[in-house]
Amino acid sequence: MGFYEHITRKLSSAVSDKAELNRLVLRWKRSFEEVEKALNRGRKGRG
């Protein structure tokens, strides 16, 4: 395996891992937002 091919593979795997990680983080963010809405339901009037 040549140097160019090695670098290309490393970069492409890093990019694909980042995209997958971003999707995972977005899923978690949406889940936490839903939980936050459920927990804070009805709290506006109190205080």
The first five atom37 places (N, CA, C, CB, O) and aatype in JSON, in Angstrom:
{
  "aatype": [12, 7, 13, 18, 6, 8, 9, 16, 1, 11, 10, 15, 15, 0, 19, 15, 3, 11, 0, 6, 10, 2, 1, 10, 19, 10, 1, 17, 11, 1, 15, 13, 6, 6, 19, 6, 11, 0, 10, 2, 1, 7, 1, 11, 7, 1, 7],
  "atom_mask": [
    [1, 1, 1, 1, 1],
    [1, 1, 1, 0, 1],
    [1, 1, 1, 1, 1],
    [1, 1, 1, 1, 1],
    [1, 1, 1, 1, 1],
    [1, 1, 1, 1, 1],
    [1, 1, 1, 1, 1],
    [1, 1, 1, 1, 1],
    [1, 1, 1, 1, 1],
    [1, 1, 1, 1, 1],
    [1, 1, 1, 1, 1],
    [1, 1, 1, 1, 1],
    [1, 1, 1, 1, 1],
    [1, 1, 1, 1, 1],
    [1, 1, 1, 1, 1],
    [1, 1, 1, 1, 1],
    [1, 1, 1, 1, 1],
    [1, 1, 1, 1, 1],
    [1, 1, 1, 1, 1],
    [1, 1, 1, 1, 1],
    [1, 1, 1, 1, 1],
    [1, 1, 1, 1, 1],
    [1, 1, 1, 1, 1],
    [1, 1, 1, 1, 1],
    [1, 1, 1, 1, 1],
    [1, 1, 1, 1, 1],
    [1, 1, 1, 1, 1],
    [1, 1, 1, 1, 1],
    [1, 1, 1, 1, 1],
    [1, 1, 1, 1, 1],
    [1, 1, 1, 1, 1],
    [1, 1, 1, 1, 1],
    [1, 1, 1, 1, 1],
    [1, 1, 1, 1, 1],
    [1, 1, 1, 1, 1],
    [1, 1, 1, 1, 1],
    [1, 1, 1, 1, 1],
    [1, 1, 1, 1, 1],
    [1, 1, 1, 1, 1],
    [1, 1, 1, 1, 1],
    [1, 1, 1, 1, 1],
    [1, 1, 1, 0, 1],
    [1, 1, 1, 1, 1],
    [1, 1, 1, 1, 1],
    [1, 1, 1, 0, 1],
    [1, 1, 1, 1, 1],
    [1, 1, 1, 0, 1]
  ],
  "atom_positions": [
    [[0.86, -1.17, 0.0], [0.0, 0.0, 0.0], [0.89, 1.22, 0.0], [-0.97, 0.01, 1.22], [1.79, 1.37, 0.83]],
    [[0.63, 2.1, -0.94], [1.42, 3.31, -1.05], [0.99, 4.36, -0.03], [0.0, 0.0, 0.0], [-0.06, 4.27, 0.59]],
    [[1.84, 5.35, 0.11], [1.59, 6.42, 1.07], [0.29, 7.15, 0.74], [2.77, 7.42, 1.08], [-0.52, 7.41, 1.63]],
    [[0.09, 7.48, -0.53], [-1.1, 8.21, -0.95], [-2.37, 7.41, -0.63], [-1.04, 8.52, -2.46], [-3.34, 7.97, -0.11]],
    [[-2.36, 6.12, -0.93], [-3.52, 5.27, -0.67], [-3.78, 5.17, 0.83], [-3.3, 3.87, -1.27], [-4.93, 5.19, 1.27]],
    [[-2.73, 5.06, 1.6], [-2.86, 4.97, 3.06], [-3.5, 6.24, 3.62], [-1.47, 4.75, 3.72], [-4.43, 6.16, 4.43]],
    [[-3.03, 7.39, 3.2], [-3.58, 8.67, 3.66], [-5.04, 8.81, 3.22], [-2.74, 9.85, 3.13], [-5.88, 9.26, 4.0]],
    [[-5.33, 8.43, 1.98], [-6.69, 8.53, 1.47], [-7.64, 7.67, 2.28], [-6.73, 8.12, 0.0], [-8.75, 8.11, 2.61]],
    [[-7.24, 6.46, 2.61], [-8.1, 5.58, 3.41], [-8.31, 6.14, 4.81], [-7.49, 4.18, 3.5], [-9.43, 6.1, 5.33]],
    [[-7.26, 6.65, 5.42], [-7.37, 7.22, 6.76], [-8.32, 8.42, 6.76], [-5.99, 7.64, 7.3], [-9.16, 8.55, 7.65]],
    [[-8.18, 9.29, 5.77], [-9.04, 10.46, 5.7], [-10.5, 10.08, 5.44], [-8.55, 11.41, 4.61], [-11.4, 10.65, 6.05]],
    [[-10.72, 9.14, 4.55], [-12.1, 8.75, 4.26], [-12.75, 8.07, 5.46], [-12.15, 7.82, 3.06], [-13.94, 8.27, 5.7]],
    [[-12.0, 7.29, 6.22], [-12.58, 6.66, 7.41], [-12.85, 7.7, 8.48], [-11.65, 5.57, 7.95], [-13.84, 7.6, 9.2]],
    [[-11.98, 8.69, 8.6], [-12.2, 9.76, 9.59], [-13.44, 10.56, 9.24], [-10.97, 10.69, 9.67], [-14.21, 10.93, 10.12]],
    [[-13.64, 10.83, 7.97], [-14.81, 11.6, 7.54], [-16.08, 10.8, 7.76], [-14.68, 12.0, 6.06], [-17.07, 11.34, 8.23]],
    [[-16.07, 9.52, 7.42], [-17.28, 8.71, 7.6], [-17.59, 8.52, 9.08], [-17.11, 7.34, 6.92], [-18.76, 8.51, 9.46]],
    [[-16.57, 8.37, 9.91], [-16.79, 8.25, 11.35], [-17.4, 9.53, 11.9], [-15.48, 7.93, 12.07], [-18.27, 9.49, 12.77]],
    [[-16.94, 10.67, 11.4], [-17.46, 11.95, 11.88], [-18.93, 12.09, 11.51], [-16.64, 13.12, 11.3], [-19.73, 12.55, 12.33]],
    [[-19.3, 11.72, 10.31], [-20.7, 11.82, 9.89], [-21.58, 10.92, 10.76], [-20.85, 11.44, 8.4], [-22.67, 11.32, 11.18]],
    [[-21.11, 9.72, 11.02], [-21.87, 8.8, 11.87], [-21.99, 9.35, 13.29], [-21.19, 7.41, 11.89], [-23.05, 9.26, 13.9]],
    [[-20.91, 9.91, 13.8], [-20.93, 10.5, 15.13], [-21.89, 11.67, 15.2], [-19.52, 10.94, 15.54], [-22.62, 11.83, 16.18]],
    [[-21.9, 12.5, 14.16], [-22.83, 13.63, 14.12], [-24.28, 13.17, 14.14], [-22.58, 14.48, 12.87], [-25.11, 13.76, 14.84]],
    [[-24.59, 12.12, 13.4], [-25.96, 11.59, 13.4], [-26.34, 11.08, 14.79], [-26.1, 10.45, 12.37], [-27.46, 11.3, 15.25]],
    [[-25.41, 10.41, 15.45], [-25.67, 9.89, 16.78], [-25.91, 11.02, 17.77], [-24.49, 9.03, 17.25], [-26.83, 10.95, 18.59]],
    [[-25.1, 12.07, 17.7], [-25.26, 13.21, 18.6], [-26.59, 13.91, 18.35], [-24.09, 14.21, 18.42], [-27.27, 14.3, 19.3]],
    [[-26.98, 14.06, 17.1], [-28.27, 14.68, 16.79], [-29.43, 13.85, 17.33], [-28.43, 14.86, 15.28], [-30.41, 14.4, 17.84]],
    [[-29.33, 12.53, 17.23], [-30.37, 11.66, 17.79], [-30.48, 11.85, 19.3], [-30.07, 10.18, 17.46], [-31.58, 11.96, 19.84]],
    [[-29.32, 11.87, 19.98], [-29.31, 12.07, 21.43], [-29.89, 13.43, 21.79], [-27.89, 11.94, 21.99], [-30.65, 13.55, 22.75]],
    [[-29.53, 14.45, 21.02], [-30.03, 15.81, 21.29], [-31.55, 15.84, 21.21], [-29.42, 16.82, 20.3], [-32.21, 16.42, 22.07]],
    [[-32.11, 15.23, 20.17], [-33.57, 15.2, 20.02], [-34.22, 14.45, 21.18], [-33.96, 14.55, 18.68], [-35.26, 14.86, 21.69]],
    [[-33.6, 13.35, 21.58], [-34.15, 12.57, 22.69], [-34.15, 13.39, 23.98], [-33.36, 11.29, 22.89], [-35.14, 13.39, 24.71]],
    [[-33.06, 14.08, 24.26], [-32.98, 14.89, 25.46], [-33.97, 16.05, 25.42], [-31.57, 15.42, 25.66], [-34.53, 16.42, 26.45]],
    [[-34.2, 16.62, 24.24], [-35.18, 17.7, 24.12], [-36.58, 17.19, 24.43], [-35.14, 18.32, 22.72], [-37.36, 17.88, 25.09]],
    [[-36.91, 15.98, 23.96], [-38.21, 15.39, 24.25], [-38.37, 15.14, 25.73], [-38.4, 14.09, 23.47], [-39.43, 15.41, 26.3]],
    [[-37.34, 14.62, 26.37], [-37.39, 14.36, 27.81], [-37.54, 15.66, 28.57], [-36.12, 13.61, 28.27], [-38.32, 15.74, 29.53]],
    [[-36.81, 16.68, 28.17], [-36.89, 17.98, 28.84], [-38.31, 18.55, 28.73], [-35.87, 18.96, 28.24], [-38.83, 19.09, 29.71]],
    [[-38.92, 18.44, 27.56], [-40.29, 18.92, 27.39], [-41.24, 18.17, 28.31], [-40.74, 18.78, 25.93], [-42.12, 18.77, 28.93]],
    [[-41.07, 16.85, 28.39], [-41.95, 16.05, 29.24], [-41.76, 16.39, 30.71], [-41.69, 14.56, 29.01], [-42.74, 16.44, 31.46]],
    [[-40.54, 16.62, 31.13], [-40.29, 16.93, 32.54], [-40.74, 18.33, 32.91], [-38.81, 16.78, 32.84], [-41.18, 18.55, 34.04]],
    [[-40.66, 19.26, 31.99], [-41.01, 20.65, 32.28], [-42.47, 20.96, 31.98], [-40.13, 21.57, 31.5], [-42.9, 22.11, 32.11]],
    [[-43.23, 19.98, 31.58], [-44.64, 20.2, 31.25], [-45.38, 20.62, 32.52], [-45.28, 18.92, 30.64], [-45.34, 19.93, 33.53]],
    [[-46.06, 21.74, 32.46], [-46.84, 22.2, 33.6], [-46.06, 23.03, 34.6], [0.0, 0.0, 0.0], [-46.63, 23.44, 35.61]],
    [[-44.81, 23.29, 34.38], [-44.0, 24.06, 35.32], [-44.06, 25.56, 35.08], [-42.57, 23.6, 35.26], [-43.63, 26.34, 35.93]],
    [[-44.59, 25.99, 33.95], [-44.61, 27.42, 33.63], [-45.41, 28.22, 34.65], [-45.18, 27.65, 32.24], [-44.98, 29.29, 35.07]],
    [[-46.56, 27.72, 35.06], [-47.44, 28.44, 35.96], [-46.93, 28.46, 37.39], [0.0, 0.0, 0.0], [-47.35, 29.3, 38.18]],
    [[-46.06, 27.57, 37.73], [-45.54, 27.49, 39.09], [-44.32, 28.38, 39.25], [-45.18, 26.04, 39.47], [-43.66, 28.71, 38.26]],
    [[-44.02, 28.76, 40.47], [-42.78, 29.5, 40.65], [-42.87, 30.4, 41.73], [0.0, 0.0, 0.0], [-41.91, 31.12, 42.02]]
  ]
}
